[in-house]
Amino acid sequence: MTAHLTPIRWCDDDSLELLDQRWLPSRRETLRIDTAEAAAEAITAMVVRGAPAIGITAAYGVVLAARQATGPEWPARLDAAMTRLGASRPTAINLFWALERMRAVITAHRHADAPPVERLLETARDIQRQDLADCLAMGAYGAELLAREAPKAVMTHCNTGALATGGHGTALGVIRTAWDRGLITHVHANETRPWLQGARLTAWELAEERIPVTLAVDSAASLLLAQGKIGWLIVGADRVTANGDVANKIGTFALAVQARHFGVKVMVVAPTSTFDASLASGDDIPIETRESRELTHQGERVVAPDGIDIYNPVFDVTPAGLIDVIVSEKGVIESPDRNSLAAWLDASDPGGFA
Ligand SMILES: CSC[C@H]1O[C@H](OP(=O)(O)O)[C@H](O)[C@@H]1O
């Protein structure tokens, strides 16, 4: 059962163990780290990835820094660690949301002789536990939408499962819950080039649980959507802006255009820790580009000419008008381009909508 698998485990020796997702599905290897620097490097290298999982890892990274910060300079050392963690990847707002949660604890204890290590650890654990609870709640909300129609196949993109969260998953969490309730018949997973989160991670999570899944190349998605057998495109998010625009894995925008063209509904599933009220629209979301080698090589095999110009953005932005519903742990918002997301969130939500 991978639903409650989590790629992140705080160990009794005060180190952090990460399931190294670079080697799945062929090898299940873990990486044990004990510094904030190593946590930042693991996020950048995609040892751990997925918006919520990135936030959880960064939170524990602050705890690792706190355990080693001594003397009156400890606040400055933790500030430096949070700056380093915040520079690990730019698009998923969950990273910055989690760091703000940790910063609030540090600020409250700033005049103490030593960092509040136990409070920081409890906050990181709470972020991890709460994400699992959020994913289970979103699974139920999303499944209720699917229950309104006869069971059909669904399509998903990238990996939004237990490997990307505190467990169960966001979009894949809706798919898991819907499958358990007999509300979907099949899952179509796009391989999601170039990092292959769909092929290597989503197909693996679903196959492990014997949820019927068919893997296809990304460019087969339009043919599948045209065939009328898919009821919903269900995806995650890395950042949702005030007007409902959504940053997600590269290819999501094209899939949403195709889905709208073929009458397939689009569901975005994201906890409110993925919402960024500070940005008016998706135009302002920083889009990560990654190294050329992700396109020019498949392992050690060279698949493109040496020295060729490479464009490798790993996210794109889907306008709110192409999204039928956004599902968060606080409920479902229909037609996000016309209905303000602000109504969902109370002012107590740091980084959320005030
Ligand atoms: C619930 S994961 C959200 C999001 O994160 C993934 O990106 P990456 O694998 O590069 O971290 C993908 O965009 C998922 O939809």
The ligand as an SDF file (V2000), in Angstrom:
LIG
                    3D

 15 15  0  0  0  0  0  0  0  0999 V2000
    1.1770   17.3890   -5.1800 C   0  0  0  0  0  0  0  0  0  0  0  0
    2.6510   17.6470   -6.0940 S   0  0  0  0  0  0  0  0  0  0  0  0
    2.2990   19.0690   -6.9510 C   0  0  0  0  0  0  0  0  0  0  0  0
    3.1460   19.2230   -8.2130 C   0  0  0  0  0  0  0  0  0  0  0  0
    4.5810   19.0680   -8.0250 O   0  0  0  0  0  0  0  0  0  0  0  0
    5.1370   18.3870   -9.1870 C   0  0  0  0  0  0  0  0  0  0  0  0
    6.3060   18.9900   -9.6860 O   0  0  0  0  0  0  0  0  0  0  0  0
    7.7770   18.3380   -9.3830 P   0  0  0  0  0  0  0  0  0  0  0  0
    7.6780   16.8630   -9.5820 O   0  0  0  0  0  0  0  0  0  0  0  0
    8.6960   19.0310  -10.3950 O   0  0  0  0  0  0  0  0  0  0  0  0
    8.0990   18.7440   -7.9550 O   0  0  0  0  0  0  0  0  0  0  0  0
    4.0240   18.4990  -10.2040 C   0  0  0  0  0  0  0  0  0  0  0  0
    3.9740   19.7950  -10.7760 O   0  0  0  0  0  0  0  0  0  0  0  0
    2.8380   18.2380   -9.3130 C   0  0  0  0  0  0  0  0  0  0  0  0
    1.6080   18.4550   -9.9330 O   0  0  0  0  0  0  0  0  0  0  0  0
  1  2  1  0
  2  3  1  0
  3  4  1  0
  4  5  1  0
  4 14  1  0
  5  6  1  0
  6  7  1  0
  6 12  1  0
  7  8  1  0
  8  9  2  0
  8 10  1  0
  8 11  1  0
 12 13  1  0
 12 14  1  0
 14 15  1  0
M  END
$$$$
